[in-house]
Amino acid sequence: MPKIKAEKKSRIHNEVAKQGIQFNKDFGQHILKNPLIITSMLDKAGLRPTDVALEIGPGTGNMTMKMLDRVKKVVACEIDTRLVAELQKRVQGTPYQAKLQILVGDVLKTELPFFDICVANIPYQISSPLVFKLLLHRPFFRCAVLMFQQEFAQRLVAKPGDKLYCRLSINTQLLARVDMLMKVGKNNFRPPPKVESSVVRIEPRNPPPPINFVEWDGLTRIAFVRKNKTLAAAFKHNTTMAVLDKNYRVHCSLHNKEIPEDFDMKEKVQNILTAAEADQMRARTMDVDDFMKLLHAFNSEGIHFA
């Protein structure tokens, strides 16, 4: 009769279970347990004693405690009230208590205070909206060192022509310089996630590019729906044309411009693409400068994406 292997449970898992804390997968809770990874992330962030640091999803406080040792103040945003209590317990009666501010709730719905730097092992399911919440935050922060799912991290740093190059890549790189710092294996977490992870450094461009991000996002959304097709093909969809036509009529109305009776939006868009020598270009090979020129070409003809 074959032997049935007993299910292994880590020592740390047993300790956490004794405290009555079961990690909630809905919140993407995978606690970073390797102190060497934590120390490396903090070193690469370049923390200063005068810094206010933001941490998202502090969990049981492994990174928080090391950060409190290096900065003036830590603002920790945590959605799970059980882990908030655990974190408060760790700093209670210590000099760190006055240096820690805890924001309880969903970080995507929370108005973030001023901070100099952000270091975090974030819940992977909020990666994309969180990146843009941080990049559009004002006043500017110096940099963020964040743990992401490996494929998401690769998309952030992908360059034109790369297989993973996408709308996320170009939208992020418009607003920030992005660098891959290190890969992190799944066994460095408890419980281990199903995917490998990577740490990325994001440094906002300050001053930001002189561009309306909502318009930029509208343009890249159209171009990257089918990133391997030419822009001439990408802009032919009826729904795209209907939106652009509506926006154009609003623009003309606001600027008291008459629209000819035989006006054809498809023809106008094709003419703009041809004049900009972009009709045969494909989104997967276009960089930030290419899209900036294209957006300017459309805007100068009264075509807007927002």
Backbone as CSV, one residue per row, in Angstrom:
resi,resn,N_x,N_y,N_z,CA_x,CA_y,CA_z,C_x,C_y,C_z
1,MET,0.853,-1.199,0.000,0.000,0.000,0.000,0.893,1.255,0.000
2,PRO,0.656,2.221,-0.927,1.527,3.399,-1.002,1.392,4.290,0.231
3,LYS,2.518,4.898,0.595,2.504,5.808,1.753,1.853,7.128,1.356
4,ILE,1.055,7.636,2.274,0.422,8.937,2.043,1.217,9.967,2.826
5,LYS,1.785,10.947,2.118,2.598,11.969,2.789,1.712,12.887,3.616
6,ALA,2.166,13.113,4.835,1.429,14.042,5.710,1.622,15.456,5.170
7,GLU,0.565,16.270,5.221,0.635,17.646,4.733,1.540,18.459,5.649
8,LYS,2.525,19.135,5.045,3.469,19.910,5.846,2.875,21.267,6.200
9,LYS,3.147,21.700,7.420,2.762,23.041,7.830,3.993,23.720,8.402
10,SER,4.288,24.918,7.973,5.492,25.576,8.447,5.341,25.984,9.906
11,ARG,6.504,26.118,10.541,6.514,26.517,11.953,5.877,27.898,12.121
12,ILE,6.195,28.794,11.177,5.653,30.159,11.268,4.149,30.154,11.094
13,HIS,3.661,29.300,10.184,2.214,29.193,9.997,1.530,28.781,11.291
14,ASN,2.143,27.813,11.997,1.567,27.366,13.273,1.532,28.484,14.295
15,GLU,2.620,29.284,14.336,2.670,30.407,15.278,1.586,31.432,14.970
16,VAL,1.423,31.725,13.671,0.396,32.703,13.264,-0.997,32.167,13.588
17,ALA,-1.196,30.862,13.346,-2.492,30.248,13.643,-2.809,30.328,15.135
18,LYS,-1.765,30.157,15.978,-1.976,30.251,17.438,-2.483,31.635,17.824
19,GLN,-2.033,32.664,17.065,-2.482,34.029,17.341,-3.901,34.269,16.810
20,GLY,-4.448,33.280,16.118,-5.819,33.402,15.617,-5.922,34.145,14.307
21,ILE,-4.792,34.332,13.601,-4.815,35.058,12.339,-4.687,34.083,11.178
22,GLN,-5.740,33.980,10.387,-5.695,33.203,9.147,-5.603,34.209,8.009
23,PHE,-4.613,34.041,7.123,-4.429,35.021,6.056,-5.574,34.958,5.057
24,ASN,-6.026,36.139,4.643,-7.193,36.288,3.785,-6.757,36.434,2.329
25,LYS,-7.065,35.423,1.493,-6.649,35.453,0.087,-7.397,36.521,-0.704
26,ASP,-8.591,36.912,-0.233,-9.338,37.971,-0.912,-8.571,39.289,-0.873
27,PHE,-7.763,39.482,0.178,-6.953,40.693,0.315,-5.553,40.500,-0.266
28,GLY,-5.298,39.335,-0.868,-3.982,39.065,-1.450,-2.887,39.034,-0.401
29,GLN,-3.192,38.449,0.762,-2.232,38.472,1.873,-1.183,37.366,1.737
30,HIS,0.025,37.779,1.364,1.181,36.891,1.330,2.301,37.647,2.036
31,ILE,2.556,37.295,3.282,3.496,38.039,4.118,4.934,37.724,3.717
32,LEU,5.726,38.776,3.469,7.134,38.605,3.129,7.899,38.259,4.403
33,LYS,8.449,37.035,4.447,9.041,36.554,5.701,10.571,36.594,5.700
34,ASN,11.200,36.720,4.528,12.661,36.688,4.448,13.255,38.056,4.813
35,PRO,13.955,38.167,5.960,14.494,39.467,6.384,15.541,40.033,5.436
36,LEU,16.233,39.164,4.695,17.249,39.650,3.754,16.617,40.392,2.574
37,ILE,15.454,39.889,2.113,14.727,40.566,1.023,14.218,41.920,1.517
38,ILE,13.677,41.936,2.721,13.162,43.189,3.310,14.285,44.219,3.403
39,THR,15.438,43.810,3.954,16.575,44.724,4.115,17.059,45.231,2.760
40,SER,17.095,44.343,1.768,17.539,44.728,0.429,16.595,45.764,-0.187
41,MET,15.278,45.572,-0.015,14.306,46.538,-0.544,14.496,47.913,0.098
42,LEU,14.727,47.929,1.406,14.902,49.200,2.118,16.206,49.870,1.705
43,ASP,17.261,49.068,1.503,18.545,49.624,1.056,18.408,50.272,-0.319
44,LYS,17.700,49.586,-1.224,17.557,50.086,-2.597,16.634,51.308,-2.670
45,ALA,15.818,51.505,-1.637,14.927,52.670,-1.610,15.681,53.946,-1.247
46,GLY,16.857,53.804,-0.641,17.647,54.974,-0.258,16.951,55.817,0.796
47,LEU,16.479,55.162,1.856,15.750,55.869,2.921,16.644,56.878,3.641
48,ARG,16.031,58.001,4.048,16.752,59.043,4.803,16.086,59.219,6.163
49,PRO,16.859,59.639,7.167,16.289,59.815,8.524,15.170,60.845,8.589
50,THR,15.096,61.735,7.584,14.056,62.783,7.569,12.817,62.379,6.778
51,ASP,12.815,61.167,6.216,11.731,60.737,5.318,10.439,60.376,6.044
52,VAL,9.315,60.682,5.370,8.015,60.098,5.711,7.803,58.977,4.695
53,ALA,7.693,57.730,5.174,7.583,56.573,4.276,6.159,56.025,4.282
54,LEU,5.664,55.674,3.099,4.347,55.049,2.964,4.530,53.556,2.752
55,GLU,3.783,52.753,3.512,3.768,51.307,3.284,2.329,50.868,3.059
56,ILE,2.113,50.074,2.014,0.769,49.593,1.685,0.712,48.110,1.982
57,GLY,-0.240,47.692,2.814,-0.351,46.297,3.208,0.803,45.848,4.099
58,PRO,0.959,46.463,5.275,2.087,46.118,6.160,2.003,44.726,6.764
59,GLY,0.803,44.128,6.723,0.653,42.774,7.278,0.977,42.741,8.758
60,THR,1.860,41.828,9.156,2.206,41.696,10.585,3.328,42.643,10.986
61,GLY,3.842,43.442,10.034,4.797,44.499,10.398,6.267,44.151,10.264
62,ASN,6.603,43.083,9.535,8.017,42.711,9.386,8.842,43.819,8.732
63,MET,8.300,44.399,7.657,8.997,45.501,6.990,8.833,46.803,7.760
64,THR,7.662,46.986,8.333,7.355,48.225,9.059,8.364,48.486,10.169
65,MET,8.664,47.458,10.954,9.564,47.611,12.092,10.967,48.027,11.640
66,LYS,11.446,47.435,10.542,12.773,47.797,10.031,12.766,49.214,9.461
67,MET,11.635,49.602,8.876,11.537,50.939,8.300,11.496,52.012,9.401
68,LEU,10.782,51.713,10.476,10.677,52.663,11.597,12.050,52.992,12.178
69,ASP,12.968,52.062,12.017,14.332,52.238,12.521,15.123,53.249,11.688
70,ARG,14.669,53.476,10.431,15.469,54.268,9.499,14.887,55.629,9.140
71,VAL,13.578,55.825,9.366,12.941,57.063,8.896,12.289,57.845,10.044
72,LYS,11.846,59.048,9.701,11.208,59.922,10.689,9.814,59.417,11.055
73,LYS,9.076,58.901,10.033,7.695,58.472,10.252,7.289,57.454,9.192
74,VAL,6.450,56.493,9.584,5.882,55.535,8.627,4.364,55.683,8.633
75,VAL,3.785,55.842,7.437,2.332,55.832,7.276,1.985,54.475,6.657
76,ALA,1.282,53.637,7.408,0.965,52.282,6.943,-0.530,52.187,6.647
77,CYS,-0.862,51.731,5.435,-2.267,51.597,5.039,-2.632,50.111,5.002
78,GLU,-3.580,49.704,5.855,-3.948,48.288,5.997,-5.463,48.150,6.031
79,ILE,-5.979,47.208,5.234,-7.434,47.016,5.139,-7.959,46.035,6.192
80,ASP,-7.091,45.149,6.683,-7.501,44.072,7.598,-7.331,44.522,9.059
81,THR,-8.437,44.689,9.759,-8.385,45.208,11.136,-7.654,44.268,12.092
82,ARG,-7.632,42.961,11.787,-6.903,42.015,12.648,-5.409,42.280,12.580
83,LEU,-4.916,42.579,11.369,-3.494,42.864,11.211,-3.145,44.252,11.745
84,VAL,-4.104,45.181,11.703,-3.903,46.501,12.310,-3.645,46.335,13.803
85,ALA,-4.463,45.490,14.458,-4.301,45.233,15.897,-2.948,44.598,16.190
86,GLU,-2.513,43.677,15.309,-1.222,43.008,15.473,-0.073,44.012,15.366
87,LEU,-0.198,44.932,14.407,0.824,45.955,14.196,0.888,46.919,15.380
88,GLN,-0.271,47.310,15.871,-0.321,48.209,17.032,0.312,47.547,18.261
89,LYS,0.082,46.241,18.379,0.643,45.487,19.506,2.174,45.485,19.458
90,ARG,2.726,45.402,18.235,4.187,45.326,18.087,4.890,46.621,18.475
91,VAL,4.225,47.764,18.274,4.885,49.050,18.587,4.486,49.609,19.949
92,GLN,3.478,49.012,20.573,2.954,49.534,21.849,4.057,49.595,22.911
93,GLY,4.177,50.763,23.542,5.149,50.923,24.620,6.587,51.048,24.152
94,THR,6.788,51.208,22.824,8.153,51.382,22.298,8.281,52.799,21.715
95,PRO,9.522,53.262,21.470,9.703,54.591,20.854,9.086,54.679,19.454
96,TYR,8.839,53.500,18.840,8.275,53.476,17.490,6.803,53.890,17.449
97,GLN,6.129,53.790,18.570,4.681,54.028,18.604,4.326,55.421,18.060
98,ALA,5.108,56.429,18.453,4.830,57.806,18.024,5.203,58.039,16.561
99,LYS,6.024,57.140,15.984,6.489,57.320,14.608,5.603,56.615,13.587
100,LEU,4.624,55.847,14.081,3.767,55.056,13.183,2.352,55.615,13.115
101,GLN,1.897,55.893,11.884,0.503,56.293,11.648,-0.146,55.205,10.807
102,ILE,-1.277,54.669,11.281,-1.961,53.602,10.541,-3.250,54.135,9.933
103,LEU,-3.379,53.974,8.613,-4.626,54.307,7.917,-5.370,52.996,7.687
104,VAL,-6.565,52.882,8.256,-7.330,51.640,8.139,-8.317,51.768,6.978
105,GLY,-8.197,50.860,5.996,-9.124,50.891,4.871,-8.451,50.516,3.559
106,ASP,-9.237,50.583,2.489,-8.779,50.251,1.137,-7.921,51.404,0.612
107,VAL,-6.670,51.134,0.286,-5.752,52.196,-0.151,-6.252,52.895,-1.418
108,LEU,-6.983,52.177,-2.280,-7.473,52.786,-3.518,-8.559,53.822,-3.258
109,LYS,-9.216,53.706,-2.093,-10.286,54.650,-1.742,-9.830,55.653,-0.680
110,THR,-8.567,55.559,-0.280,-8.039,56.403,0.791,-7.305,57.606,0.210
111,GLU,-7.547,58.783,0.790,-6.801,59.973,0.384,-5.447,59.920,1.078
112,LEU,-4.402,59.742,0.307,-3.068,59.556,0.878,-2.470,60.890,1.306
113,PRO,-1.802,60.918,2.459,-1.144,62.144,2.902,0.186,62.342,2.177
114,PHE,0.906,63.391,2.519,2.240,63.608,1.955,3.175,62.469,2.375
115,PHE,4.020,62.019,1.445,5.076,61.065,1.786,6.255,61.270,0.831
116,ASP,7.453,60.929,1.297,8.666,61.088,0.489,8.952,59.859,-0.354
117,ILE,8.579,58.705,0.207,9.003,57.443,-0.400,7.970,56.370,-0.077
118,CYS,7.846,55.387,-0.951,6.908,54.282,-0.706,7.670,52.968,-0.873
119,VAL,7.602,52.118,0.145,8.200,50.782,0.068,7.126,49.800,0.510
120,ALA,6.822,48.801,-0.328,5.705,47.923,0.025,5.721,46.608,-0.740
121,ASN,5.197,45.589,-0.071,4.857,44.305,-0.679,3.352,44.356,-0.861
122,ILE,2.912,44.782,-2.039,1.497,45.129,-2.195,0.645,43.922,-2.583
123,PRO,-0.668,43.977,-2.278,-1.577,42.924,-2.768,-1.592,42.961,-4.297
124,TYR,-1.279,41.833,-4.941,-1.068,41.828,-6.387,-2.301,42.210,-7.190
125,GLN,-3.511,41.954,-6.640,-4.707,42.221,-7.453,-5.006,43.719,-7.608
126,ILE,-4.321,44.582,-6.835,-4.551,46.026,-6.998,-3.351,46.717,-7.656
127,SER,-2.444,45.933,-8.239,-1.187,46.477,-8.781,-1.398,47.639,-9.750
128,SER,-2.208,47.437,-10.790,-2.342,48.456,-11.833,-2.991,49.749,-11.321
129,PRO,-4.178,49.686,-10.685,-4.760,50.940,-10.198,-3.889,51.634,-9.155
130,LEU,-3.147,50.848,-8.360,-2.298,51.449,-7.326,-1.129,52.205,-7.947
131,VAL,-0.509,51.634,-8.981,0.616,52.304,-9.646,0.188,53.688,-10.121
132,PHE,-0.997,53.777,-10.762,-1.423,55.070,-11.309,-1.945,56.009,-10.223
133,LYS,-2.475,55.461,-9.151,-2.856,56.318,-8.008,-1.600,56.993,-7.442
134,LEU,-0.528,56.222,-7.315,0.728,56.774,-6.789,1.318,57.800,-7.764
135,LEU,1.347,57.460,-9.059,1.983,58.347,-10.038,1.219,59.657,-10.242
136,LEU,-0.075,59.643,-9.975,-0.870,60.876,-10.115,-1.020,61.606,-8.785
137,HIS,-0.371,61.076,-7.726,-0.426,61.705,-6.393,0.411,62.988,-6.382
138,ARG,-0.121,64.004,-5.734,0.611,65.254,-5.557,0.555,65.659,-4.085
139,PRO,1.648,66.232,-3.500,2.907,66.544,-4.182,3.692,65.284,-4.534
140,PHE,4.683,65.442,-5.403,5.474,64.306,-5.872,6.220,63.622,-4.727
141,PHE,6.378,62.303,-4.830,7.261,61.573,-3.922,8.557,61.280,-4.679
142,ARG,9.595,60.904,-3.936,10.914,60.701,-4.540,10.989,59.409,-5.354
143,CYS,10.581,58.309,-4.746,10.559,57.035,-5.475,9.725,56.011,-4.718
144,ALA,9.386,54.923,-5.404,8.666,53.804,-4.782,9.413,52.520,-5.124
145,VAL,9.605,51.675,-4.114,10.190,50.346,-4.321,9.111,49.342,-3.948
146,LEU,8.586,48.641,-4.973,7.381,47.834,-4.782,7.573,46.394,-5.261
147,MET,6.942,45.474,-4.542,6.935,44.059,-4.904,5.690,43.784,-5.752
148,PHE,5.906,43.195,-6.939,4.802,42.866,-7.834,4.901,41.402,-8.272
149,GLN,3.805,40.895,-8.819,3.851,39.621,-9.537,4.859,39.792,-10.683
150,GLN,5.669,38.757,-10.943,6.781,38.894,-11.887,6.349,39.355,-13.277
151,GLU,5.276,38.777,-13.806,4.856,39.164,-15.161,4.396,40.616,-15.209
152,PHE,3.718,41.080,-14.152,3.282,42.481,-14.093,4.517,43.395,-14.094
153,ALA,5.521,43.024,-13.296,6.763,43.802,-13.233,7.441,43.858,-14.601
154,GLN,7.433,42.732,-15.317,8.050,42.690,-16.651,7.300,43.579,-17.637
155,ARG,5.981,43.669,-17.486,5.190,44.558,-18.342,5.529,46.022,-18.056
156,LEU,5.745,46.348,-16.780,6.076,47.727,-16.407,7.351,48.212,-17.087
157,VAL,8.352,47.338,-17.172,9.660,47.751,-17.713,9.844,47.408,-19.193
158,ALA,8.851,46.758,-19.821,8.985,46.324,-21.223,9.208,47.513,-22.161
159,LYS,10.013,47.281,-23.197,10.339,48.316,-24.180,9.625,48.019,-25.507
160,PRO,9.495,49.050,-26.388,8.852,48.823,-27.681,9.479,47.640,-28.410
161,GLY,8.623,46.747,-28.915,9.091,45.556,-29.619,9.129,44.320,-28.749
162,ASP,9.174,44.502,-27.409,9.150,43.346,-26.496,7.784,42.670,-26.560
163,LYS,7.760,41.368,-26.301,6.507,40.610,-26.340,5.496,41.145,-25.316
164,LEU,5.982,41.546,-24.129,5.082,41.987,-23.056,4.779,43.493,-23.093
165,TYR,5.322,44.216,-24.086,5.081,45.659,-24.200,3.594,45.906,-24.420
166,CYS,3.023,46.793,-23.615,1.565,47.004,-23.657,1.224,48.419,-23.182
167,ARG,-0.064,48.682,-23.072,-0.528,50.004,-22.632,-0.002,50.348,-21.241
168,LEU,0.046,49.344,-20.364,0.589,49.559,-19.017,2.038,50.058,-19.102
169,SER,2.833,49.462,-19.985,4.250,49.833,-20.136,4.387,51.306,-20.503
170,ILE,3.697,51.715,-21.564,3.907,53.071,-22.075,3.269,54.128,-21.171
171,ASN,2.122,53.805,-20.569,1.483,54.763,-19.656,2.341,55.003,-18.426
172,THR,2.960,53.927,-17.907,3.828,54.065,-16.736,5.096,54.822,-17.102
173,GLN,5.697,54.466,-18.231,6.969,55.072,-18.627,6.817,56.522,-19.060
174,LEU,5.581,56.939,-19.414,5.322,58.358,-19.672,5.512,59.164,-18.387
175,LEU,5.040,58.597,-17.276,5.009,59.321,-16.004,6.191,59.044,-15.087
176,ALA,6.963,57.983,-15.382,8.021,57.605,-14.447,9.154,56.852,-15.125
177,ARG,10.302,56.847,-14.455,11.398,55.958,-14.840,11.199,54.677,-14.042
178,VAL,11.257,53.530,-14.722,10.970,52.252,-14.067,12.158,51.298,-14.248
179,ASP,12.623,50.710,-13.144,13.758,49.784,-13.199,13.443,48.498,-12.442
180,MET,13.820,47.375,-13.031,13.698,46.075,-12.353,14.879,45.938,-11.390
181,LEU,14.598,45.614,-10.113,15.665,45.509,-9.126,16.075,44.072,-8.835
182,MET,15.088,43.195,-8.589,15.445,41.802,-8.277,14.224,40.894,-8.387
183,LYS,14.518,39.610,-8.594,13.466,38.592,-8.596,13.373,37.991,-7.204
184,VAL,12.148,37.599,-6.812,11.928,37.026,-5.473,11.110,35.742,-5.623
185,GLY,11.664,34.638,-5.142,10.984,33.343,-5.240,9.782,33.253,-4.320
186,LYS,8.827,32.385,-4.684,7.571,32.272,-3.925,7.771,31.766,-2.496
187,ASN,8.878,31.057,-2.234,9.102,30.513,-0.881,9.523,31.560,0.139
188,ASN,9.688,32.810,-0.310,10.023,33.893,0.618,8.780,34.491,1.280
189,PHE,7.608,33.929,0.967,6.341,34.447,1.496,5.620,33.369,2.295
190,ARG,4.720,33.823,3.148,3.802,32.888,3.797,2.388,33.460,3.727
191,PRO,1.398,32.720,3.273,1.592,31.478,2.505,2.228,31.798,1.156
192,PRO,2.924,30.823,0.526,3.561,31.101,-0.764,2.508,31.396,-1.835
193,PRO,2.708,32.448,-2.645,1.771,32.714,-3.748,1.985,31.682,-4.860
194,LYS,1.079,31.659,-5.832,1.196,30.700,-6.934,2.172,31.171,-8.004
195,VAL,2.606,32.430,-7.899,3.462,33.014,-8.936,4.770,33.529,-8.338
196,GLU,5.765,33.703,-9.221,7.022,34.324,-8.799,6.817,35.844,-8.712
197,SER,7.720,36.509,-7.999,7.580,37.952,-7.778,8.844,38.695,-8.194
198,SER,8.712,40.014,-8.335,9.856,40.873,-8.646,9.681,42.210,-7.943
199,VAL,10.826,42.840,-7.630,10.821,44.170,-7.001,11.198,45.197,-8.070
200,VAL,10.417,46.283,-8.108,10.605,47.332,-9.117,10.766,48.686,-8.415
201,ARG,11.637,49.519,-8.970,11.786,50.896,-8.480,11.111,51.835,-9.476
202,ILE,10.206,52.685,-8.972,9.470,53.640,-9.806,9.814,55.053,-9.336
203,GLU,10.336,55.856,-10.254,10.738,57.227,-9.923,9.948,58.204,-10.788
204,PRO,8.988,58.946,-10.205,8.143,59.849,-11.002,8.963,60.908,-11.739
205,ARG,8.540,61.232,-12.957,9.193,62.308,-13.707,8.703,63.644,-13.148
206,ASN,9.639,64.434,-12.658,9.297,65.713,-12.037,10.199,66.800,-12.620
207,PRO,9.648,67.747,-13.402,8.218,67.948,-13.653,7.642,66.881,-14.597
208,PRO,6.316,66.690,-14.539,5.685,65.687,-15.405,5.642,66.170,-16.847
209,PRO,5.450,65.268,-17.807,5.354,65.698,-19.215,4.150,66.623,-19.398
210,PRO,4.281,67.642,-20.272,3.189,68.609,-20.455,2.073,68.019,-21.306
211,ILE,1.314,67.128,-20.710,0.319,66.381,-21.484,-0.887,66.062,-20.606
212,ASN,-2.072,66.039,-21.202,-3.281,65.660,-20.476,-3.332,64.129,-20.409
213,PHE,-3.152,63.567,-19.209,-3.025,62.110,-19.092,-4.312,61.388,-19.504
214,VAL,-5.470,61.984,-19.254,-6.741,61.341,-19.622,-6.822,61.198,-21.148
215,GLU,-6.385,62.249,-21.876,-6.355,62.179,-23.345,-5.345,61.137,-23.817
216,TRP,-4.163,61.179,-23.214,-3.108,60.214,-23.556,-3.613,58.791,-23.374
217,ASP,-4.279,58.545,-22.260,-4.796,57.211,-21.947,-5.845,56.792,-22.981
218,GLY,-6.675,57.758,-23.421,-7.681,57.461,-24.448,-7.045,57.042,-25.761
219,LEU,-5.956,57.733,-26.146,-5.251,57.400,-27.392,-4.586,56.020,-27.306
220,THR,-3.877,55.765,-26.216,-3.168,54.474,-26.094,-4.151,53.316,-25.960
221,ARG,-5.324,53.586,-25.388,-6.352,52.540,-25.262,-6.782,52.060,-26.651
222,ILE,-7.003,53.001,-27.571,-7.399,52.643,-28.941,-6.262,51.900,-29.652
223,ALA,-5.044,52.431,-29.522,-3.907,51.877,-30.258,-3.538,50.474,-29.801
224,PHE,-3.693,50.193,-28.483,-3.234,48.913,-27.947,-4.324,47.835,-27.880
225,VAL,-5.548,48.153,-28.317,-6.587,47.112,-28.341,-6.115,45.960,-29.215
226,ARG,-5.515,46.310,-30.351,-4.880,45.300,-31.229,-3.500,45.838,-31.574
227,LYS,-2.551,45.624,-30.657,-1.249,46.296,-30.756,-0.419,45.860,-31.963
228,ASN,-0.757,44.701,-32.570,0.001,44.227,-33.732,-0.543,44.755,-35.052
229,LYS,-1.725,45.391,-34.998,-2.319,45.931,-36.222,-1.810,47.348,-36.463
230,THR,-1.906,47.810,-37.698,-1.510,49.192,-37.998,-2.495,50.151,-37.339
231,LEU,-2.046,51.385,-37.115,-2.942,52.394,-36.519,-4.122,52.681,-37.447
232,ALA,-3.884,52.620,-38.752,-4.976,52.834,-39.724,-6.099,51.829,-39.477
233,ALA,-5.729,50.571,-39.184,-6.733,49.530,-38.903,-7.337,49.716,-37.516
234,ALA,-6.515,50.102,-36.546,-6.990,50.250,-35.165,-8.061,51.330,-35.037
235,PHE,-7.959,52.371,-35.887,-8.893,53.502,-35.783,-10.160,53.317,-36.625
236,LYS,-10.293,52.193,-37.321,-11.440,52.013,-38.226,-12.720,51.557,-37.535
237,HIS,-12.627,51.155,-36.269,-13.812,50.610,-35.583,-14.898,51.669,-35.417
238,ASN,-16.140,51.251,-35.624,-17.271,52.191,-35.571,-17.431,52.838,-34.202
239,THR,-17.208,52.053,-33.138,-17.363,52.623,-31.783,-16.315,53.702,-31.534
240,THR,-15.084,53.470,-32.003,-14.015,54.474,-31.862,-14.389,55.736,-32.623
241,MET,-14.844,55.565,-33.853,-15.218,56.710,-34.687,-16.372,57.503,-34.068
242,ALA,-17.327,56.789,-33.471,-18.493,57.458,-32.863,-18.059,58.351,-31.695
243,VAL,-17.131,57.839,-30.881,-16.634,58.621,-29.733,-15.866,59.848,-30.218
244,LEU,-14.968,59.658,-31.193,-14.172,60.769,-31.701,-15.053,61.821,-32.376
245,ASP,-16.080,61.352,-33.097,-16.998,62.275,-33.761,-17.756,63.125,-32.739
246,LYS,-18.216,62.470,-31.682,-18.935,63.194,-30.624,-18.028,64.234,-29.966
247,ASN,-16.794,63.835,-29.642,-15.834,64.757,-29.017,-15.511,65.931,-29.935
248,TYR,-15.409,65.639,-31.239,-15.083,66.694,-32.213,-16.212,67.717,-32.303
249,ARG,-17.450,67.227,-32.291,-18.599,68.143,-32.377,-18.691,69.026,-31.135
250,VAL,-18.363,68.461,-29.961,-18.334,69.255,-28.721,-17.250,70.323,-28.815
251,HIS,-16.067,69.927,-29.319,-14.944,70.860,-29.477,-15.326,72.012,-30.409
252,CYS,-15.946,71.691,-31.538,-16.340,72.725,-32.507,-17.400,73.657,-31.937
253,SER,-18.315,73.083,-31.167,-19.368,73.888,-30.540,-18.777,74.887,-29.544
254,LEU,-17.818,74.425,-28.758,-17.178,75.286,-27.752,-16.347,76.394,-28.398
255,HIS,-15.827,76.133,-29.598,-14.957,77.112,-30.265,-15.647,77.800,-31.450
256,ASN,-17.005,77.672,-31.497,-17.804,78.321,-32.547,-17.292,78.024,-33.962
257,LYS,-16.956,76.769,-34.185,-16.492,76.348,-35.516,-17.611,75.583,-36.227
258,GLU,-17.828,75.911,-37.483,-18.861,75.217,-38.252,-18.338,73.890,-38.774
259,ILE,-19.232,72.886,-38.782,-18.868,71.566,-39.308,-19.550,71.390,-40.661
260,PRO,-18.783,71.120,-41.723,-19.390,70.934,-43.063,-20.409,69.786,-43.048
261,GLU,-21.432,69.911,-43.897,-22.488,68.893,-43.947,-21.959,67.533,-44.389
262,ASP,-20.955,67.548,-45.242,-20.414,66.287,-45.758,-19.212,65.783,-44.926
263,PHE,-19.121,66.279,-43.679,-17.970,65.913,-42.816,-17.937,64.400,-42.573
264,ASP,-16.760,63.817,-42.718,-16.568,62.369,-42.519,-15.395,62.156,-41.556
265,MET,-15.698,61.668,-40.364,-14.665,61.491,-39.336,-13.613,60.471,-39.770
266,LYS,-14.045,59.385,-40.433,-13.082,58.361,-40.871,-12.032,58.967,-41.799
267,GLU,-12.509,59.810,-42.700,-11.597,60.445,-43.656,-10.641,61.395,-42.957
268,LYS,-11.163,62.153,-41.974,-10.328,63.119,-41.236,-9.235,62.389,-40.443
269,VAL,-9.620,61.312,-39.768,-8.654,60.540,-38.982,-7.573,59.953,-39.898
270,GLN,-7.999,59.406,-41.033,-7.039,58.818,-41.977,-6.059,59.874,-42.493
271,ASN,-6.569,61.075,-42.763,-5.715,62.173,-43.244,-4.686,62.577,-42.189
272,ILE,-5.123,62.618,-40.918,-4.204,62.982,-39.820,-3.109,61.927,-39.682
273,LEU,-3.505,60.650,-39.716,-2.539,59.553,-39.588,-1.532,59.576,-40.741
274,THR,-2.028,59.842,-41.956,-1.144,59.867,-43.132,-0.165,61.041,-43.047
275,ALA,-0.697,62.230,-42.681,0.152,63.434,-42.577,1.240,63.256,-41.510
276,ALA,0.901,62.506,-40.440,1.857,62.277,-39.351,2.763,61.078,-39.630
277,GLU,2.579,60.472,-40.814,3.339,59.273,-41.212,3.199,58.156,-40.174
278,ALA,1.977,58.036,-39.639,1.724,57.056,-38.570,0.733,55.983,-38.984
279,ASP,0.147,56.081,-40.174,-0.915,55.137,-40.552,-0.441,53.691,-40.611
280,GLN,0.838,53.474,-40.950,1.350,52.101,-41.031,2.148,51.694,-39.773
281,MET,2.189,52.576,-38.791,2.880,52.250,-37.531,2.016,51.313,-36.696
282,ARG,2.660,50.537,-35.826,1.956,49.611,-34.937,2.296,49.950,-33.499
283,ALA,1.299,49.890,-32.616,1.481,50.296,-31.216,2.630,49.541,-30.546
284,ARG,2.815,48.269,-30.897,3.810,47.448,-30.203,5.247,47.923,-30.427
285,THR,5.461,48.784,-31.464,6.819,49.275,-31.731,6.958,50.779,-31.470
286,MET,5.897,51.419,-30.994,5.919,52.877,-30.795,6.356,53.233,-29.380
287,ASP,7.187,54.284,-29.270,7.634,54.727,-27.946,6.862,55.969,-27.503
288,VAL,7.240,56.526,-26.367,6.541,57.686,-25.803,6.552,58.862,-26.775
289,ASP,7.700,59.132,-27.402,7.792,60.266,-28.340,6.856,60.091,-29.534
290,ASP,6.750,58.866,-30.027,5.853,58.596,-31.162,4.408,58.937,-30.806
291,PHE,3.984,58.504,-29.608,2.598,58.764,-29.194,2.374,60.243,-28.875
292,MET,3.400,60.911,-28.347,3.275,62.355,-28.076,3.039,63.128,-29.374
293,LYS,3.827,62.798,-30.406,3.663,63.458,-31.717,2.275,63.184,-32.287
294,LEU,1.811,61.953,-32.139,0.505,61.574,-32.678,-0.625,62.295,-31.945
295,LEU,-0.525,62.370,-30.618,-1.557,63.074,-29.848,-1.596,64.547,-30.220
296,HIS,-0.429,65.140,-30.408,-0.360,66.553,-30.813,-1.001,66.750,-32.193
297,ALA,-0.743,65.804,-33.103,-1.307,65.897,-34.454,-2.838,65.855,-34.410
298,PHE,-3.394,64.966,-33.599,-4.858,64.894,-33.459,-5.423,66.141,-32.791
299,ASN,-4.824,66.553,-31.665,-5.322,67.727,-30.925,-5.296,68.988,-31.751
300,SER,-4.253,69.159,-32.560,-4.117,70.386,-33.378,-5.214,70.450,-34.454
301,GLU,-5.822,69.291,-34.762,-6.933,69.266,-35.718,-8.300,69.195,-35.013
302,GLY,-8.286,69.388,-33.696,-9.540,69.425,-32.939,-10.065,68.055,-32.538
303,ILE,-9.267,67.004,-32.726,-9.693,65.642,-32.337,-9.179,65.358,-30.928
304,HIS,-10.097,65.035,-30.034,-9.742,64.788,-28.634,-10.236,63.402,-28.184
305,PHE,-9.526,62.863,-27.211,-9.807,61.495,-26.740,-10.455,61.467,-25.361
306,ALA,-10.859,62.641,-24.869,-11.520,62.711,-23.554,-12.525,63.846,-23.561
